Amino acid sequence: MVNWHSKKLGDLLLLANGLVLAIFINLIASHYFFRIDLTEEKRFSIKEPTKDLLRNLDDDVYIEVFLTGDLNAGFKRFQKSIQETLDEFRIYSDNKVHFNFVNPEEARSTKAQSEFIQELAQKGISATNVVERKEGQTATKLIFPGALISYGGFEAGVMLLKGNKAGSPDEEINQSIEGVEYELASAIYKLTNLDRKRIGLVMGHGELDSLDIAAFNNALLEQYTLNKIDLKKSSSLTQYDVLIIAKPQRPFNEVEKFRLDQFIMNGGSAMFFLDKMNAEMDSASHPDYVSTPLDVNLDDQ
């Protein structure tokens, strides 16, 4: 006969309840991810646009991270941050994001290692030299702070070490940690974005040309379709989502202004980068230099 009032039975029931509770908590934790961000500006919280991107994935994403192996304390912290971010990506994508850490130096032969490293470099993942002092001696080690992302038969390499090279190693790693989410999410977006937004670069008024804004153009072309347009000839701008007017030097006529106005009134967006003074930094240092007003006839816009 069971003695329901015995201390031993009570302890066994308490232990059983504890085990059931632990199992239940683990089951819940496998479906939900919790991480408390105590920074005032929420630097380490996944942003809402990233969550939307992950929730709306149509296919699985596979990510290989190459920052692994014998790492120093700073890069171990960087590696941990990447893994935590990818864990959150996995949760918010309903397990559509799969990732693993691969060491390029684990190839069987020196030739295989060299070929693998060259292949990574072609995909935009370059090696980084890390100089360390161990037991009074200086040692140099190659690490690969990047990842290869695959989606729908396409792949893209992304460098995750993007901190300020002029700063200290710790500053560079700290800045890179803050940018992990952006770099990974941007690469996924590029692979999954089939409906590229169209940007019109307005020309014909002495605006900045391709040489002046080459880096700007290249950055836009990674995610958007970019075309130069002439407002004198383009009567319809409905195919564009955004217009950019970058430092014009000559006035816009009334027809061009009307087309700009109609584009904005019909829901289009425009970015105006205008100088109100005709002044250049390379000439402003001269004592007799005088800047003059620059009117491109857009003030009434």
Residue pairs with C-beta under 8 A, 6 or more apart in sequence:
2 9
3 9
31 91
32 91
33 87
33 88
33 91
33 92
35 44
35 45
35 84
35 88
37 43
37 44
37 45
43 178
44 178
46 85
46 88
46 89
46 92
46 181
47 181
47 185
49 185
50 89
50 92
50 181
50 185
51 92
53 185
53 188
53 189
53 192
54 89
54 92
54 93
54 96
54 97
54 188
55 92
55 93
55 94
57 93
57 96
57 97
57 188
57 192
58 192
59 96
59 151
59 152
60 96
60 97
60 98
60 151
61 93
61 96
61 97
61 98
61 149
61 150
61 151
61 188
61 191
62 98
62 99
62 149
62 150
62 151
63 86
63 97
63 98
63 99
63 100
63 147
63 148
63 149
63 150
63 184
64 99
64 100
64 101
64 102
64 147
64 148
64 150
65 79
65 82
65 83
65 86
65 99
65 100
65 101
65 102
65 146
65 147
65 160
66 101
66 102
66 103
66 104
66 120
66 125
66 144
66 145
66 146
66 147
66 148
67 75
67 78
67 79
67 82
67 101
67 143
67 144
67 145
67 146
67 147
67 160
68 79
68 101
68 102
68 103
69 103
69 105
69 143
70 141
71 79
71 143
72 130
72 132
74 169
74 170
74 173
75 130
75 143
75 145
75 173
77 173
77 177
78 145
78 160
78 161
78 173
78 176
78 177
79 101
81 177
81 180
82 147
82 160
82 180
83 101
85 180
85 181
85 184
86 97
86 99
86 184
89 97
89 99
89 184
90 96
90 97
90 98
90 99
104 113
104 116
104 117
104 120
104 144
105 113
105 142
107 113
107 115
107 116
117 127
117 142
117 144
120 126
120 127
120 144
120 146
120 148
120 157
121 127
123 148
123 155
123 156
123 157
124 146
124 156
124 157
124 158
124 159
125 144
125 146
125 147
125 148
125 157
125 158
125 159
126 144
126 146
126 159
127 142
127 143
127 144
128 142
128 143
128 144
128 145
128 161
129 140
129 141
129 142
130 140
130 141
130 142
130 143
131 138
131 139
131 140
132 138
132 139
132 140
132 141
133 139
145 159
145 160
145 161
145 176
146 157
146 158
146 159
146 160
146 161
147 157
147 158
147 160
147 184
147 187
148 155
148 156
148 157
148 158
149 155
149 156
149 157
149 158
149 184
149 187
149 188
149 191
150 191
151 188
151 191
151 192
152 191
152 192
154 191
155 191
156 187
156 190
156 191
158 183
158 184
158 186
158 187
159 183
160 176
160 179
160 180
160 183
160 184
161 172
161 173
161 176
162 175
162 176
162 179
162 183
163 171
163 172
163 173
163 174
163 175
163 176
163 179
164 171
164 172
164 175
165 172
167 175
186 223
189 223
190 222
190 223
193 223
196 223
196 224
196 225
197 223
197 224
197 225
197 241
197 242
198 224
198 225
198 226
198 227
198 239
198 240
198 241
198 242
199 220
199 224
199 225
199 226
199 227
199 240
199 241
199 242
199 243
199 244
200 227
200 228
200 229
200 234
200 237
200 240
200 242
200 243
200 244
201 207
201 217
201 226
201 227
201 228
201 229
201 243
201 244
201 246
202 229
202 230
202 231
202 243
202 244
202 245
202 246
202 248
203 228
203 229
203 230
204 230
204 231
204 232
205 248
205 249
205 250
205 251
205 252
205 296
206 248
206 249
206 250
207 245
207 246
207 247
207 248
207 249
208 246
208 247
210 217
213 246
217 226
220 226
227 240
229 237
229 240
229 243
231 252
231 255
231 256
231 259
231 260
232 253
232 255
232 256
234 259
235 259
237 243
237 259
237 262
237 263
237 268
238 266
240 263
240 268
241 268
241 269
242 268
242 269
242 270
242 271
243 260
243 263
243 268
243 269
243 270
243 271
244 270
244 271
244 273
245 270
245 271
245 272
245 273
245 274
245 298
246 273
247 273
247 274
247 275
248 274
248 296
248 298
249 278
249 294
249 296
250 296
251 295
251 296
251 297
252 260
252 296
252 297
252 298
253 297
257 297
257 298
257 300
257 301
260 270
260 301
261 301
263 270
264 270
272 298
272 301
274 296
274 298
275 294
276 293
276 294
277 291
277 292
277 293
277 294
278 291
278 292
278 293
278 294
279 291
283 289
284 291
